[in-house]
Amino acid sequence: MVEDKDFMKTLLVTGGAGFIGGNFIHFLLRETGVQVVNLDKLTYAGNLDTLAPLAGNARHVFVQGDIGDRALVDRLLADYAVDAVVNFAAESHVDRSIDGPADFVQTNVVGTFNLLDCARRYWAGLGRAGQEGFRFLHVSTDEVYGSLGTEGRFTETTPYAPNSPYSASKAASDHLVRAWHHTYGLPVLTTNCSNNYGPYQFPEKLIPLVTLKALAGEPLPIYGTGANVRDWLYVEDHCRAIWRVLEAGRPGEVYNVGGDSERTNLEVVDTLCALLDELVPDSPHRPHARLKTFVSDRPGHDLRYAIDATKLRAELGWAPHERFETGLRRTLRWYLDNQTWCRRVMDGSYRGQRLGTGEGRP
């Protein structure tokens, strides 16, 4: 079990029924002794099935609600005497942001503003010890930095250059977090992570989407030539990084979190197909790689992202436990063992169709 900070007894975690937030709550309840107040609006990507294994856990309180609801956030902070806020709540899929950017601005920008301002007023009313111990950790993305060429990596000082409505909304929220520290003194922390993968990921994302389509014998869509490169981070490694930053990060600082696992999208799909061939030997669709289908590229598709996590490693002693191949194997085994979860999260409006073409928008 991870040793808790003396002052950190209760966390308000927003977006805790989603992919990364849900995994973080599982991590906290498994590895620490903190109490978790979980605030989630339960949009399409928030799913109570992700929290089902936590039923009956006295250290987990679920509240359905919006981070933009000032009265609700104020009440939760005060009623539970919150020691830290960890903000995962966000619209997070680039393709959806192309089709409907307004929701991204509302949640990621306006919602983060409200959460920050509620936290500022709550923090200002704490005693000195409470103020010194309080933290507001904002979880962001490497996409705020824009697109890399074939060389180099993003560092914490890389200028922002967002290229999609999603990344622009996250960049705006990052700037608000920075401003609330420098203007008001709120003790904030920001993490910018690379592409996450692992259990409980909504199947619009590449790895679960391709997994479920391959198991069903459906075409596996690959944008363009599949040459776009991402740095892949196993979600449990990310959760450990967030907890470590919360424990020991310096207020006002930014920490990049990367898996040191760059792969092209085509390499990801090929590796996944080979693992499925091994793990599902009786599949009628083997070899699964024959299902690969190249489709038109996403508008404004960034070529490459890569994170330099040197600061996090050097200052806080964090390093990923999983290599891409080991993390992907764990991920596929989870999806194979949790087909009921997969079916239930697909019961809504999303059925694995193509998103983000920009069609239908003026």
Secondary structure, DSSP 8 states (H G I E B T S, - for coil): -----TT--EEEEETTTSHHHHHHHHHHHHH---EEEEEE---TT--GGGGGGGTT-TTEEEEE--TT-HHHHHHHHHHTT-SEEEE------HHHHHH-HHHHIIIIIIIHHHHHHHHHHHHHTS-HHHHHH-EEEEEEEGGGG----SS--B-TTS-----SHHHHHHHHHHHHHHHHHHHH---EEEEEE-EEESTT--TTSHHHHHHHHHHHT--EEEETTS--EEEEEEHHHHHHHHHHHHHH--TT-EEEE--S-EEEHHHHHHHHHHHHHHH-TT-TT-SGGGGEEEE---TT--SB--B--HHHHHHH----S--HHHHHHHHHHHHHH-HHHHHHHTTSS--S------TT--
